[in-house]
């Protein structure tokens, strides 16, 4: 039997995949905040020193905030996409697993960007990682639409939804490129990009012929 054909087998329950995915997302958002550590002071009673240390933490706080919003956006759209499937097969499970693997990598570029906020490579790497995560999510979405879509949802999804999702990929890459000219421009692009898909796309209900009222 063709090895690739074996991945189309299986009718796995979605609830276990959702539970596993939710657990991974929960761990990711927890890891993100661990970079926000209480600063150490030479003089514990010095308000000026504490204020200076808190200001120095601002890039880490901003990196955490951006990543938190992005991960939550991914989680919400992931919930939407899994809801489109009638069941899971082995291919979907592994595409989802690869997507989650790179989601779990997000805390690293987040910490790197927060620690070296004026380094264009650190800020640029963040955008590249987010663009790649978006492509993996698009692959999961596309696979479900083509192979596992619930019959009652056929025709309700935007036929151009995958193409529109490239907006996010290009925006992250623009931010990554802009960081080499200005790290501030990179941060701004990363703050703007999640808002393109901050909520999942709406369904387009099928039109059904109206039933004439019965005469009495």
C-alpha positions as CSV (number, residue, x, y, z in Angstrom):
1,X,0.0,0.0,0.0
2,X,1.2,3.5,-0.8
3,X,2.6,5.1,2.3
4,X,0.9,8.4,1.7
5,X,-2.5,6.7,1.2
6,X,-2.2,5.3,4.7
7,X,-2.5,8.8,6.1
8,X,-5.9,9.2,4.6
9,X,-7.1,6.3,6.8
10,X,-8.7,6.5,10.2
11,X,-11.8,8.2,11.6
12,X,-10.4,9.7,14.8
13,X,-12.5,11.6,17.3
14,X,-12.0,15.3,17.2
15,X,-12.5,15.9,20.9
16,X,-9.2,14.3,21.8
17,X,-7.3,16.3,19.2
18,X,-9.0,19.5,20.5
19,X,-8.1,18.6,24.1
20,X,-4.5,18.0,23.2
21,X,-4.3,21.2,21.1
22,X,-5.8,23.3,23.9
23,X,-3.3,21.9,26.3
24,X,-0.4,22.9,24.1
25,X,-1.8,26.4,23.6
26,X,-2.3,26.7,27.4
27,X,1.4,25.8,27.9
28,X,2.6,28.2,25.3
29,X,0.8,31.2,26.8
30,X,2.2,30.2,30.2
31,X,5.7,30.0,28.9
32,X,5.4,33.5,27.2
33,X,4.9,35.3,30.5
34,X,7.9,33.5,32.3
35,X,10.2,36.0,30.6
36,X,8.7,38.8,32.7
37,X,10.8,38.5,35.8
38,X,10.9,40.8,38.8
39,X,14.0,43.1,38.4
40,X,16.8,42.9,41.0
41,X,17.6,46.1,42.7
42,X,20.8,47.2,44.3
43,X,18.8,49.5,46.6
44,X,15.4,47.9,47.5
45,X,14.0,51.2,48.7
46,X,14.9,53.2,45.6
47,X,11.8,54.1,43.6
48,X,14.0,55.7,40.9
49,X,16.0,52.5,40.3
50,X,12.8,50.4,40.2
51,X,11.2,52.8,37.7
52,X,14.4,52.6,35.5
53,X,14.3,48.8,35.7
54,X,10.6,48.6,34.8
55,X,11.2,50.9,31.8
56,X,14.0,48.6,30.7
57,X,11.5,45.7,30.8
58,X,9.2,47.4,28.4
59,X,10.5,45.6,25.2
60,X,9.9,42.3,27.0
61,X,6.4,43.3,28.0
62,X,5.6,44.4,24.5
63,X,7.0,41.2,23.0
64,X,4.9,39.2,25.4
65,X,1.8,41.2,24.6
66,X,2.2,40.8,20.8
67,X,2.9,37.1,21.1
68,X,0.0,36.5,23.5
69,X,-2.5,38.2,21.1
70,X,-1.1,36.2,18.1
71,X,-1.3,32.9,20.0
72,X,-4.8,33.6,21.1
73,X,-5.7,34.5,17.5
74,X,-4.2,31.2,16.3
75,X,-6.1,29.3,19.0
76,X,-9.5,30.9,18.1
77,X,-9.1,30.2,14.4
78,X,-7.8,26.7,15.1
79,X,-11.0,26.1,17.1
80,X,-13.0,27.3,14.1
81,X,-11.1,25.2,11.6
82,X,-11.4,22.0,13.6
83,X,-15.1,22.6,13.9
84,X,-15.4,22.4,10.1
85,X,-14.2,18.7,10.1
86,X,-16.6,15.8,10.3
87,X,-13.8,13.7,11.8
88,X,-10.0,13.4,11.8
89,X,-7.7,11.2,9.8
90,X,-4.0,10.4,10.4
91,X,-2.9,13.1,7.9
92,X,-4.9,15.8,9.7
93,X,-3.5,14.6,13.1
94,X,0.1,15.0,11.9
95,X,-0.5,18.3,10.1
96,X,-2.0,19.5,13.3
97,X,0.9,18.1,15.3
98,X,3.5,19.9,13.1
99,X,1.5,23.1,13.5
100,X,1.5,22.8,17.3
101,X,5.2,21.9,17.3
102,X,6.1,25.3,15.7
103,X,3.5,27.0,17.9
104,X,5.4,25.7,20.9
105,X,8.6,27.3,19.4
106,X,7.0,30.8,19.6
107,X,8.3,31.6,23.2
108,X,11.9,31.4,21.9
109,X,11.7,34.2,19.3
110,X,9.5,36.2,21.7
111,X,12.1,36.0,24.4
112,X,14.9,36.8,21.9
113,X,13.0,39.9,20.6
114,X,12.3,41.1,24.1
115,X,15.9,40.6,25.2
116,X,17.5,42.2,22.1
117,X,14.8,44.6,21.0
118,X,17.3,46.8,19.1
119,X,18.9,43.9,17.2
120,X,17.4,43.7,13.7
121,X,18.1,39.9,13.5
122,X,16.2,39.2,16.7
123,X,13.2,41.3,15.6
124,X,13.3,39.9,12.0
125,X,13.4,36.3,13.2
126,X,10.2,36.8,15.1
127,X,8.4,37.8,11.9
128,X,9.8,34.8,10.0
129,X,8.7,32.4,12.7
130,X,5.1,33.9,12.7
131,X,4.9,33.7,8.9
132,X,5.9,30.1,8.9
133,X,3.3,29.3,11.7
134,X,0.7,31.0,9.5
135,X,1.6,28.9,6.5
136,X,1.3,25.7,8.6
137,X,-2.1,26.8,9.9
138,X,-3.2,27.5,6.3
139,X,-2.1,23.9,5.4
140,X,-4.3,22.5,8.1
141,X,-7.2,24.6,7.1
142,X,-6.8,23.7,3.4
143,X,-6.5,20.0,4.2
144,X,-9.8,20.0,6.2
145,X,-11.6,22.0,3.5
146,X,-10.5,19.6,0.7
147,X,-10.8,16.3,2.6
148,X,-12.8,16.4,5.8
149,X,-15.4,19.2,5.5
150,X,-18.8,18.4,7.0
151,X,-21.3,17.9,4.2
152,X,-23.7,20.5,5.6
153,X,-20.9,23.1,5.4
154,X,-20.1,22.6,1.7
155,X,-20.5,25.9,-0.1
156,X,-20.6,28.0,3.1
157,X,-16.9,28.7,3.4
158,X,-15.3,31.6,1.5
159,X,-13.7,29.9,-1.5
160,X,-10.9,32.4,-1.4
161,X,-10.2,32.1,2.3
162,X,-6.8,30.4,1.9
163,X,-5.7,33.0,-0.6
164,X,-6.8,35.8,1.8
165,X,-4.8,34.2,4.6
166,X,-1.6,35.1,2.8
167,X,-2.2,38.6,4.0
168,X,-0.9,37.5,7.3
169,X,2.1,35.8,5.9
170,X,3.1,38.8,3.8
171,X,2.5,41.2,6.7
172,X,4.8,39.2,9.0
173,X,7.5,39.0,6.3
174,X,7.1,42.8,5.7
175,X,7.7,43.3,9.4
176,X,10.7,41.0,9.3
177,X,12.2,43.0,6.4
178,X,11.3,46.4,7.9
179,X,13.2,45.5,11.1
180,X,16.5,45.7,9.2
181,X,15.7,49.4,8.5
182,X,13.9,50.1,11.8
183,X,13.2,47.7,14.6
184,X,10.3,50.0,15.6
185,X,8.7,49.5,12.2
186,X,9.0,45.7,12.7
187,X,7.2,45.9,16.1
188,X,4.4,48.1,14.6
189,X,3.8,45.5,11.8
190,X,3.7,42.7,14.3
191,X,1.1,44.6,16.4
192,X,-1.1,45.3,13.3
193,X,-1.0,41.8,11.6
194,X,-3.1,39.8,14.1
195,X,-6.0,42.1,13.6
196,X,-6.5,40.8,10.1
197,X,-7.9,37.5,11.4
198,X,-8.6,38.4,15.0
199,X,-11.9,36.5,14.6
200,X,-12.7,33.6,12.3
201,X,-14.4,34.3,9.0
202,X,-18.2,34.1,8.9
203,X,-20.1,31.4,7.2
204,X,-22.1,32.2,4.0
205,X,-25.4,30.5,4.6
206,X,-26.9,28.5,1.7
207,X,-29.9,30.1,0.1
208,X,-32.9,27.9,0.2
209,X,-36.1,28.5,-1.8
210,X,-38.8,30.0,0.3
211,X,-41.8,27.8,1.1
212,X,-45.1,29.5,0.1
213,X,-47.6,29.9,2.9
214,X,-50.4,27.3,2.8
215,X,-53.8,28.7,2.2
216,X,-56.6,27.9,4.6
